[in-house]
Amino acid sequence: INGLDTGIGLEVKPSLSLKNQAFTTQDNEVKAFQPSLDIFYKITPSLTTALTLNTDFSGTDVDQQQVNLSRFSLFLSEKRDFFLQDAGIFEFGGLSSNGRPFFSRKIGLSSTGTALDIDAGIKLTGKIDKFNLGLLAVQQDAENLNDGSSYVSVLRTRYNINENGYIGGIITSGNPEIDQPDKLFGVDMRQSFSLSDGNKIEGSFWWQKVDNHNGPGTNNNA
């Protein structure tokens, strides 16, 4: 299909919500309007930037109720549009649950699982030549209300050696659960080879290092 007008690649989603909270006494009733804004813009056909302000996730699908009889927490997938945009770029080392250096579902939640307001966030994702790039920075309310805001950021890059292999790196800063500037550094690589009989051999490697702020020190995993 030729001759289609793709526009300027800009998508704007404003919204407005009304909060009405009533307490036990009639004198303590809170009403507040909360505007929010989401902006998505394609810098190039393969590079997208997104901006969210005073984010409202009230329209996000709720999680399916599950019964957990194990000693481990349930692993719930991300459903918020802002974080789902090009989420695959931030995947690391083929890790799907334990050991993941970055999981956006933790952003906007306190250590006890209560929701924290996200004041602002910016995201840049896409592909430049042979590089995949992902950059995310979020400002959210601190778990301790007296601490103001906390910040979380992640930078993910991946160089595609060929169609079957890559080498990449990741850097994260901040811990959304405990309001501490913890840092993580990681590298990963993967390569596969096709055999003459139609089978395939695949090898992968990953390593990450965590610097805990005011914690027990440095942890290394591979």
C-alpha angles and dihedrals in degrees: 000000000000135000098036118150109229093188123220095306095244124137122181124188115184120179140176128205132187120219118202116179120176124192131198094276122060092231094063104069120135124202121177138166114221117194120195136182136202121189126186120186130177108219088184130356088267101035123069133181125197132192128192126187126190087347120219114203096173091115094056117116114258120241120263110255112253135182113230116197096164129090091244126085119252115260106229120191125236116263105169114111096222092056095037092061104109090340091158091070090069094054112118134202094341089285113153104175126350116046097021108151093207131028116167093204088077091062112096094023129101125221088267094051098254118139121260123199116251108220099186142345138182129196136186119187138161146075132302113187104303094345128095111206132195125175124172131173124176134182114204137168113276118248088237104060091212091062096066111212137355127208132220126185138170134188119196125181131175129184113208106219091186139325091292104039147042144172120214148166139210135200124187130183128193135025113243092201103052105023094240128134095239115166132209130193124189144167129195139175139184134189133175132191128202117225127215092250092059096259124121135222117207131186130184139179135187136176131180137181126201125203109200118208110228087347138111094294134252127354125196126196133178 
